[in-house]
Amino acid sequence: MKESLKKATTEMLVLFMLRQRPMYTYEMMQAIEKMSEGVLTFNTLYLAIYRLQNNGYIQEADKVLSPDNRVRVYFSVTEEGNRYFEDIKNEYQLITSVIDGILSQDGKMWEVEDI
């Protein structure tokens, strides 16, 4: 279940990170892992990055040569990406609050006429 939830929220997390500042992929992975205290770890974010980029939600902000001679591609959020983030965040919050409400009624028996 953890993997399914992670897949469903990856784009939202990437957009959240990039709204803070432009970042490269590995940096985002490290930040998410640290912020989640190790609960959320990613082997890769490239599929989400490609989807977001293809849909115009993020863009390449800069390319920097690292001290170990690797090219780091920094991404930033577009205006469309900011709108998309707000939409999916609101949808996520609605769904999770409704599920929390249902689960808080544990033990209550429902009759068909109650529904």
C-alpha positions in Angstrom: 0.0 0.0 0.0 2.9 2.4 0.8 4.2 2.1 -2.7 0.8 2.8 -4.3 0.3 5.9 -2.1 3.8 7.0 -3.0 3.2 6.7 -6.7 -0.1 8.5 -6.4 1.5 11.5 -4.6 4.9 11.7 -6.3 4.0 14.6 -8.7 2.5 16.5 -5.8 5.7 16.0 -3.7 8.0 17.0 -6.6 6.0 20.2 -7.2 6.0 21.0 -3.5 9.8 20.7 -3.4 10.3 22.8 -6.5 8.0 25.5 -5.2 10.6 26.0 -2.4 13.4 26.6 -4.9 14.9 25.1 -8.1 16.4 21.6 -7.4 17.9 18.7 -9.2 16.4 15.2 -9.0 18.7 13.6 -6.5 18.4 16.6 -4.2 14.6 16.3 -4.2 14.9 12.6 -3.4 17.1 13.4 -0.4 15.0 16.3 0.8 11.8 14.2 0.7 13.5 11.4 2.6 14.8 13.8 5.2 11.5 15.6 5.6 9.6 12.3 6.0 12.1 11.0 8.4 12.9 8.1 6.1 9.3 7.0 5.6 9.3 8.1 2.0 12.3 7.0 -0.1 12.5 7.0 -3.9 14.8 5.1 -6.2 14.0 7.6 -8.9 11.8 10.5 -9.6 12.5 10.6 -13.3 9.2 9.3 -14.5 7.3 12.0 -12.5 9.8 14.6 -13.7 9.3 13.7 -17.4 5.5 13.7 -17.0 5.5 17.1 -15.2 7.9 18.5 -17.8 5.9 17.1 -20.8 2.7 18.7 -19.4 4.4 22.1 -18.9 4.2 22.0 -15.1 8.0 22.2 -14.6 10.9 23.4 -16.7 14.7 23.1 -16.7 16.0 26.1 -14.8 19.7 25.5 -15.1 22.4 23.0 -15.8 25.4 23.0 -13.5 28.6 20.9 -13.7 29.2 19.4 -10.2 32.7 18.9 -8.7 32.6 15.3 -9.7 32.0 16.3 -13.4 28.3 15.4 -13.5 25.8 17.7 -15.1 23.0 18.5 -12.6 19.8 19.7 -14.2 17.8 22.0 -12.0 14.1 22.2 -12.4 11.6 24.9 -11.4 7.8 25.1 -11.4 5.9 27.0 -14.1 2.8 29.1 -13.4 0.7 26.2 -14.8 2.6 23.9 -12.4 1.7 26.1 -9.5 -2.0 25.9 -10.4 -1.8 22.1 -11.0 -0.1 21.8 -7.5 -2.9 23.7 -5.8 -5.5 21.5 -7.6 -4.0 18.2 -6.7 -3.2 19.3 -3.2 -6.8 20.3 -2.6 -8.0 17.1 -4.1 -5.6 15.1 -1.9 -6.7 16.9 1.2 -10.4 16.4 0.4 -10.0 12.7 -0.2 -7.8 12.1 2.9 -10.1 14.1 5.1 -13.1 12.1 3.9 -11.3 8.8 4.4 -10.2 9.9 7.9 -13.8 10.8 8.7 -15.0 7.4 7.6 -12.3 5.6 9.5 -13.1 7.6 12.7 -16.5 5.9 12.8 -14.9 2.5 13.4 -17.3 0.2 15.2 -20.4 2.1 14.2 -22.9 -0.2 12.4 -24.6 1.3 9.4 -27.9 0.3 8.1 -28.9 0.7 4.5 -31.4 3.3 5.4 -28.7 5.4 7.2 -26.8 5.6 3.9 
